Each structure stands twice: as structure tokens, then as C-alpha cells.
Amino acid sequence: MKFKLNSLEKRWVLYDVANSAFTLLISTIIPIYFNYLAGNAGVSDVDYLAYWGYATSAATILVAVLGPVLGGISDFQNRKKSVFLGVLLVGAAGCVFLGFVSSWFWFLLLFVITRIAYSLSLVIYDSMLPDVTTKERMDELSARGYAWGYIGSCLPFLLSLLLVLFYEKLGLTMASAMTAAFVLTAVWWLGLAIPLLGMYRQKHYIKAQGPAVRSSFGNLGSVVGELKKNKKILFFLLAFFFYIDGVYTIIDMATAYGTALGFETDGLLLALLVTQIAAFPAALIFGKVSRRVPASRLILICIAAYFAIALYGAGITSQYQFWILAVCVGVFQGAVQSMSRSYFARIIPAEKSGEYFGIYDICGKGASFVGTMLVSVISQATGRMSLGVGALAVMFLAGFLLFLKTERIPD
């Protein structure tokens, strides 16, 4: 049977297209531009990779603190849309200002702020899933979101890439080209979010008992108590923490890793564009397969694939191997993200989706604290970046075993 999206589902999917433009910028152009700024200031390649990892980890820690609180506030009646709009505006504004900073230190600090706002917008966006569709449609709708996000983000990325690669022929400086790229991304991000903001209505909510912030802390405490009782959600979050940390570390640090290995910038950017293109049909295929195969089984397949990808990545010595890595990541990236999102949405209380997705995002989308720290510390301690990347395989193994435990626990 053909899966046809209704109007609200289409607008929800459109925000995946909107935010994916910044997602792609994080994994491609931003680390390269940071390397450019850091290189001009005399920062070494190893320190550059480490500082990038530390910045990403700092953003993760702050999202871990703010995510559940804002998610909890958004669970109150008629609050979800306003909270979503607030963090969206901060993120888009920060993206614009990134183009006007020339100091590597201040650029990194502003990146952390923008990254936090971006991640918080995703907490609220993901928690909208129970409001925009039914449980039976979640797997495929989630997959559609990631699929169209991957392919849709290619347009602003290609325009930004042309600006960055051919800025001299266009009569621009590197700095002015980057400014234009950041502004373009911010306009795309904010503009495509407007349709969802115009139609979304919060169906599942809880009533505040007193001031919203104070009530959110109280409700968060009750959610933590519920996790102790609901072992299935608890073990899923533990498994998710490990395997998705590894996934997002690879996404966050792939370009930085390739740059530090001395690969050509043009080739790295094109390889990651191929990742987006490969992810589009792969996510759609996994979405269709989810009609017949349980999402849990598809998640296990993806974790096993990433275990192999981490080991392969540790042995990369040439640019063509990076291209192979990019394609493999693309095939499984959208599937593991989308299936995890819909799997979690089905097992949590819909009226507390904001709080639960706030906890989910601590170890979820855009959050890779342990992974980035692992790569950074091992790289600096040994002087070999490949050992840091290879260590990610341990995280995928832990995630696989914990997810098996989750599946043995009855609903």
C-alpha cells in the first residue's frame, strides 16, 4: 500500500529539510573554515582536531542540561510552538554571526552557542512526532524526514560550496564567501520552518502546576523516577547513548579527520555530498522495509554496520578510502537515526514527549560527548588520530549488546 503524507506530515518533514542545511554545514564547511582560522593563528593539526572535539563536547554538556528542562516546559499546554520558535531564532541568528567572526577562539565559542540552539530545536521537533502522526505511521514518517532532509540540504550546501571553492573567481575573499554561505544557510533553515510553525497544534500536553519552569523541574524528577520503573525505556536510552554517540562522532569529525590527514578539501566536501545523496534512497528503502521488518531488527543491523565502519575508518590512508567510508556512512546513517527516533516515540508517554526527548537528545542528535572526547584524548595522548577513530568500535559494541537487552524486556 502506498504511503501518502498528509499536509501536517509534509510540513513536519520539511523541517528536516530546513535543519539539515546546518547539519551539513557542521560536518563539512565549518570545520574546514575553523581549520583556516586556526591555521592562520598557528594552531597545530592535532590541536585543531582536539579543540574541535572539545567544543562539540562542551555543546553536548550544555544541551544535556538545557534539553530536558526546555523539553519539559514545551510539554505544557500551548508551549511547544513558542519554545521551538525561540531556539530556532537563536540558532539562525548565531549562524549568521558566524560569518562575521575572524578569531578562531570566538568563532568556536559562537559555534557552541549556535550548536546548542540547533540541538534544542531538534529536541522540540522530535517531540512533535506523536502530535503529527499515529504510532503505525511513525517509522516510515521518521524515515521520510531524514531522507528528504539529506537530499534537500544539498541545494544550499552546493551553493555554499561554490562560494567557498570559487570565491576568488567571484571576486570575493574567503571571509566574505563564508559570510554569504552562513547567511544562506540561516535563511534556508528559518524559511523552511515557517510552514510547520503555521500549522502545528499541540495535541498531547500536561497542565502546569504553578510557574512553568518550576513545574518542569518537578515533572523532570518524576520522569527520572519513571525510568527506574520502566526498564525498557531505560535500557534503550543506555544503548542509544553508546551507538548514537559513535554515529554522531563520525558525522561531526569526519571532515576534521580527513583534513588533519592531509586530504584535499575539495575531495572531502564532495565525498560528504555523496554521503547525503546515498542516504536519501537508503532512508526511504529502510522506511519501506519497516512495514514488514521490526524497527528493532533494523537498528541492530545498522549498529553492526557502524562497528565495521569504525574499524575501516581507523585504517584510512588515502582519499579514495574516505569516499568509500562516506558512501557506507550514508547508507546506514538515516536508517539508524530515523528508526531510533520512531522506536523511542512509540515506547514513551505522548504527553511527556518533550521531557523524554530532552533526555533522548542528551545522547542523541548532535550530542557526541563521549565519542568526541575519546577521539580527542586518544589522538593527543598517542599522536595517532587513527587510534582515536578506531576506539569508536567499542561504543558500537556496547550499544549493540545493550539494545539486545532492551528487546528482551516486555513492553
C-alpha positions, 0 to 999 in steps of 0.5 A, a space after each residue: 500500500 502506498 504511503 501518502 503524507 498528509 499536509 501536517 506530515 509534509 510540513 513536519 518533514 520539511 523541517 528536516 529539510 530546513 535543519 539539515 542545511 546546518 547539519 551539513 554545514 557542521 560536518 563539512 564547511 565549518 570545520 574546514 573554515 575553523 581549520 583556516 582560522 586556526 591555521 592562520 593563528 598557528 594552531 597545530 593539526 592535532 590541536 585543531 582536531 582536539 579543540 574541535 572535539 572539545 567544543 562539540 563536547 562542551 555543546 553536548 554538556 550544555 544541551 544535556 542540561 538545557 534539553 530536558 528542562 526546555 523539553 519539559 516546559 514545551 510539554 505544557 499546554 500551548 508551549 511547544 510552538 513558542 519554545 521551538 520558535 525561540 531556539 530556532 531564532 537563536 540558532 539562525 541568528 548565531 549562524 549568521 554571526 558566524 560569518 562575521 567572526 575572524 578569531 578562531 577562539 570566538 568563532 568556536 565559542 559562537 559555534 557552541 552557542 549556535 550548536 546548542 540552539 540547533 540541538 534544542 530545536 531538534 529536541 522540540 521537533 522530535 517531540 512533535 512526532 506523536 502530535 503529527 502522526 499515529 504510532 503505525 505511521 511513525 517509522 516510515 514518517 521518521 524515515 521520510 524526514 531524514 531522507 528528504 532532509 539529506 537530499 534537500 540540504 544539498 541545494 544550499 550546501 552546493 551553493 555554499 560550496 561554490 562560494 567557498 571553492 570559487 570565491 576568488 573567481 567571484 571576486 570575493 575573499 574567503 571571509 566574505 564567501 563564508 559570510 554569504 554561505 552562513 547567511 544562506 544557510 540561516 535563511 534556508 533553515 528559518 524559511 523552511 520552518 515557517 510552514 510547520 510553525 503555521 500549522 502545528 497544534 499541540 495535541 498531547 500536553 500536561 497542565 502546569 502546576 504553578 510557574 512553568 519552569 518550576 513545574 518542569 523541574 518537578 515533572 523532570 524528577 518524576 520522569 527520572 523516577 519513571 525510568 527506574 520503573 520502566 526498564 525498557 525505556 531505560 535500557 534503550 536510552 543506555 544503548 542509544 547513548 553508546 551507538 548514537 554517540 559513535 554515529 554522531 562522532 563520525 558525522 561531526 569529525 569526519 571532515 576534521 579527520 580527513 583534513 588533519 590527514 592531509 586530504 584535499 578539501 575539495 575531495 572531502 566536501 564532495 565525498 560528504 555530498 555523496 554521503 547525503 545523496 546515498 542516504 536519501 534512497 537508503 532512508 526511504 528503502 529502510 522506511 519501506 522495509 519497516 512495514 514488514 521488518 521490526 524497527 528493532 531488527 533494523 537498528 541492530 543491523 545498522 549498529 553492526 554496520 557502524 562497528 565495521 565502519 569504525 574499524 575501516 575508518 581507523 585504517 584510512 590512508 588515502 582519499 579514495 578510502 574516505 569516499 568509500 567510508 562516506 558512501 557506507 556512512 550514508 547508507 546506514 546513517 538515516 536508517 539508524 537515526 530515523 528508526 531510533 527516533 520512531 522506536 523511542 516515540 512509540 515506547 514513551 508517554 505522548 504527553 511527556 514527549 518533550 521531557 523524554 526527548 530532552 533526555 533522548 537528545 542528551 545522547 542523541 542528535 548532535 550530542 557526541 560527548 563521549 565519542 568526541 572526547 575519546 577521539 580527542 584524548 586518544 589522538 593527543 595522548 598517542 599522536 595517532 588520530 587513527 587510534 582515536 577513530 578506531 576506539 569508536 568500535 567499542 561504543 558500537 559494541 556496547 550499544 549493540 549488546 545493550 539494545 539486545 537487552 532492551 528487546 528482551 524486556 516486555 513492553 
